[in-house]
């Protein structure tokens, strides 16, 4: 993630691009789109097949730019979804001494709800409540804790329309992209609901002297996890990261981004209904530089997703207290289209990889390296698909891309594109805002001819912008892709699976997808996901994703005789006995 959408610790200037004072946001210019004043909501409909399909019939063109997905008939407004009663119900769980703040929808800039605001003192209170609850929760058998996750899984799928509305209203993303969060959370809940017992059960280990030393490895919960969650995936990166902490026996004090708090609070409500004790999950809201450091200051372990700059601050704060930390940070992710790739499939995959959630995805593609022999063909197909993408702000399926989340993201995207073009890059598609749809819409953009020192070449944009580069051979492609301090995600496209896996093994990224952009690696939750280099520390998913929330404890029981001279042995006789024993253990291939 970029510094422009920090989730906040001590020296961060702001929590997120939408975390500006409420008064300033209230004075924003009125939206010009005929659908902007009322964000429509429709009944659930089948997911659109675009961007593979041509623009839907009836979609409006705007000056030759991307078409606009038509709003469905009979739609409701944002006010119908986030009523005062809904906001009051969801925010009951926020620990607050009475301060107030608000969140807003990127679709129009209008206020969604009044929210409680927490202080550092409220954070301390939240940790006190969580610690008391955690002691009781840790005594619940693992299988019973896991059953809560499986019930939560069912509630999420049954009530997904509710959370899809909230995700869209709080982030501005298209509904299909919001559904990716539902999928990710359901998969994570199912996985740890089924596998937590195996990950956490006591494990017998070989003792220093077999049969005489009985050793068991236990996994103890860390206590209270402090979690700072970002705005871009407010469902998956809040509860999705908390689920393994809960099933491992921890409590959580979470600071979600204020602008996307309702989504996280909805998840809390469902998890409590599924059986999680209410005090085990505490929520605090407030500005990142105020509340973030307080969370780090009290936590027994810290989970953070956000920018590399703020991640360093979080790590320093945790290190000063000698507590563990996991960090998923920024990325400048690369996609390699090898000479033998299926060009049509690669073009479709590039659209998914570059423009999902308007590019506001830590693992989305911002650098596209294509073999020179197929570059023109690929670019033609990719550009055609990109120009056909439908933009929209309806709470219904049908749009291929939604809005940016805040003014600072729009400013970054605009600056990167305008600077690149001014310095000689070619605009292949997009390259302009779309205020006719909403104040923060920007067309999916392709740049050719990008080179250093253009900012878009090396800086994370975190928006719907991708740069195209050509390469001559695989060694050059791998070197170019790895020439960044980041190492989060990458993608390789080829018809030869073995070749693709061989190239993938040379990539310096935590996940590599062969013939997919990001979903294959991220969705395979038995395998770890995380970053190398400036992209972070630690992993989510798999065994690492749950064991990080535990402390390993070794219990060693010595039987029959001590590990010391006994039965009248001299020191020398004991040393000789142990030397013979060590040789024998090696001969018998003991580990």
FENFENFEN-V575656 format. One line per field, one symbol per residue. ss: DSSP state (h for helix, s for strand, l for the rest). phi: phi as a letter, one per 40 degrees, with the letter a starting at -180 (. if undefined). psi: psi as a letter, one per 30 degrees, with the letter a starting at -180 (. if undefined). A space follows every 10 residues. Layout:
ss=???
phi=???
psi=???
This chain:
ss=llhhhlllll llllllllll lhhhhhllll llllllllll slllllllll llllllllls lllllllsll lllllslhhh hllhhhhhhh hhhsllllss ssssllllll sssssssllh hhhhhhhhhh hhhhhhhhll lhhhhhhhhh hhhhhhhhlh hhhhhhhhhh hlllhhhhhh hhhhhhhhhh hhhhhhhhhh llssssllll llssssssss sllsssssll llllllllhh hhhhhhhlll sssssllhhh hhhhhhhhhh hhhllllhhh sssllllhhh hhhhhhhhll sssssllhhh hhhhhhhhhh lllsssssll llssssslll llhhhhhhhh hhhhhhhhhl llllssssss slllhhhhhh hhhhhhhlll slllslllll slllllhhhh hhhhhhhhhh hhlllssssl llslllllll lsllssssll llllhhhhll llllssssss sllhhhhhhh hhlllsslss ssslllhhhh hhhhllllll ssssllllhh hhhlllllsl lssllsslls lhhhhhhlls ssssssssll llllllllll hhhhhhhhhh hhhhhhhlll l
phi=.cccbcbgad cccacacccc ddccccccdc ccccbccbcc bbcdbdcccc ccccdccgcc cbggcccbcc cccgccbdcc cbcdcccccc cdcccachcb aabaccdbgc ccacbcbcbd cccccdcccc ccccdccccc ddcccccccc ccdcccccbc dcccdcdccc bgcccccccd ccdccccccc ccccbdcccb cdbcbcccbd gcbcbbcbbb cchbccbbbc ccbccccbcd ccdccccchc cbbbbccdcb cccccccccc cccchcddcc bbbbbicdcc cdcccccbcc abbbbicccc dccccccccc bfbcabbbbc abcbbbbcdc cccccccccc ccccbcffgc bdbccbbbbb cdcbcccccc cccccccccc cabccachcc abbccadccc cccccccccc ccchcbccag gacbcccacb caccbbbbgc accddccbcc cfacbbbbbb bcaccccccc cccaccacaa abbacbdccc cccdccccbc bbbbgacacc ccccccbcbi bbfcchbgbb ggcccbcccb bcbbbbbcbg accadafgcc dccccccccc ccccccccfc b
psi=llffhlgjae gkelelfggl keeeefgllk kfkffefjjl kllklkklfl gfllkkkfkk ljhgaklkkk kllgllleff eileeeeeee gffkjkgflk alllkfeffl kelkllklle eeeeeeeeee eeeeeeeffk keeeeefeee eeeeeeeegf eefeeeeeef fglleeeefe eeeeeeeeee efeefeeeef lkkklklejk efjkkkkljk kfcjkkkjkl feifeegdee ffefeeffgl lkjkjlkefg eeeeeeeeee eeeffkkeff jkkkklkefe eeeeeefflf kkkkkaleee eeeeeeeeef ghllkkkjbl likkkkjleg ljeeeeeeee eeefgkhhgh kfglkfkjkk kffgeeeeee eeeeeeffkk klgkillekf kbllfleeee eeeeeeeeee efgflkjelb glliffelfg kkkkkkklgk lkgkefefkk ehaikkkkkk leleeeeeee efikflhdll kkklfjeeee eeeeffkile kkkkhlefee eefiffklka llbggaklll laeefeffgl kkkkjkkkle klilklhgkl eeeeeeeeee eeeeeeeghk .
